[in-house]
Amino acid sequence: MTEQAATTATSTQPDDDAGGPSVQAGPTVPPATISALLDLVQATYRPGSALTDTERERLQTTIGHMQAASAAIHAYPLTNADEPDPIFSAFRAE
């Protein structure tokens, strides 16, 4: 398991000017959770075949990011009275 995914998961922000996502430290995700989800991904999508070390490392990092993003969303305080943002504007490339 990668050190980054094992200790502190990160959440990604929209792509920055450098071409990659900017990363901010997020909530800690237990390594056991990441490992269990990685096993589930392998059993679902690659049954009977092993992942390479590179594939496993990339999936661990991705799962850690997804778990951190999920935790950040769940941590945002909302009540039942909070309504969704009603403003919608479609983007039309011209």
N, C-alpha and C positions, 0 to 999 in steps of 0.2 A: 504494500500500500504506500502511496506517496506520502511524504511527510506533511505536505500542505493539506491533503485531504484527511489525514489521520488526526492532526492536532486541531487546526482551526479551519473550518470550511470557509469559503469565500463566496461572495455574491458578485455577479458581474453587472456592470452598468453598460449603457449603450456604447457602441464603438467610439473610441477617441480618435484624434487626428493621426495617431501613429498606426492606425489600421487594425488594432486589436482591442478587445474589451478592456476597460479599466477595471481593476479589481480592488475591492474594499474588504477589509476583514469583517466577518459576520459572526453569527452565533456558532458556538462549537457544536459539531455534529459527532456523535459517538462513532468510533471506528467500526464497532459491531454493526451499526445501522448501515453504514456504507458497504461493509463486507456482505451483509445479508442481501442488500439490494443488488450488488454486483453478481452474487450467485443466482438471484432471480433472473436477471437479465441474461446471463449465460444459459440458464436452463430453458428460458423461453425462446431465445433467438439462435442459440448455437448448441442445441442438445447433442451430446455425444462427441463434441469436438472442443479442444482446449483453446482458450484465448492466448494470443502471444503476450509477452510481457508488455510490449508497447500498447496493445489494445487494452489490456487490463489496467495499465496506468492511466490511460486517457479516460477510460470509463470511470475509474475511481475519482478522478478529478472532476469530471462532468457530474457525477452523482453527488459529490460533495457540494458543488456549486448549486445544483438544483435543490438540495436539502436546505442549504443556507438561505436561498431565495424564498423557499417555502416558509421557513421559520420566520424570516423578516416580514412576510405578508401576514402570517398568523399573529405576529407580535403587535401589529398595528391596531390600536384601540378603536373598535367600532361597536356601536350599540345597534339594537334592532331598529332604532329610529333614524339611523344614518341612511340617507338615500344615495343612489348612484349619481354621478355627475351627469346632468341632463344635456350638456352641450355636446353636440356631434357635428363635425364638419368633415365632409369627405375630401380627400386630397385628390386633386386632379392634375396630373403631370401635363404640362403644356409645352 
